[in-house]
């Protein structure tokens, strides 16, 4: 692990439901120690899938080790706070991708 989460990890997700075809999509922001480090792009997924994609990003960028354990287990082990929130919104209000490549690109 090259990067470190000192105090907190917050995953903020937005979900949109396509009423025509019945599919769900999400985008998410990853905050580390109060700063946005990435915006995950608009993509297919429902339920807690945004957490899985965020964990993969965090692993790829060296914030978390490769493991099948959930983020909450790492928060407990490494001593940082872990929060998530997801809101259902309109497609036009989904997060944009301007910061996706910001950290470790």
Buried (B, 14 or more C-beta within 10 A) or exposed (E): BEEEBEEBBBBBBBBBBEEEEEEBBBBBBBBBBEEBBBBBBBEEBEEBBBBEBBBEBBBEBEBBEEEEEBBEEBBEEBEBEBEBEBEEBEEEEBBEEEBBEEBEE
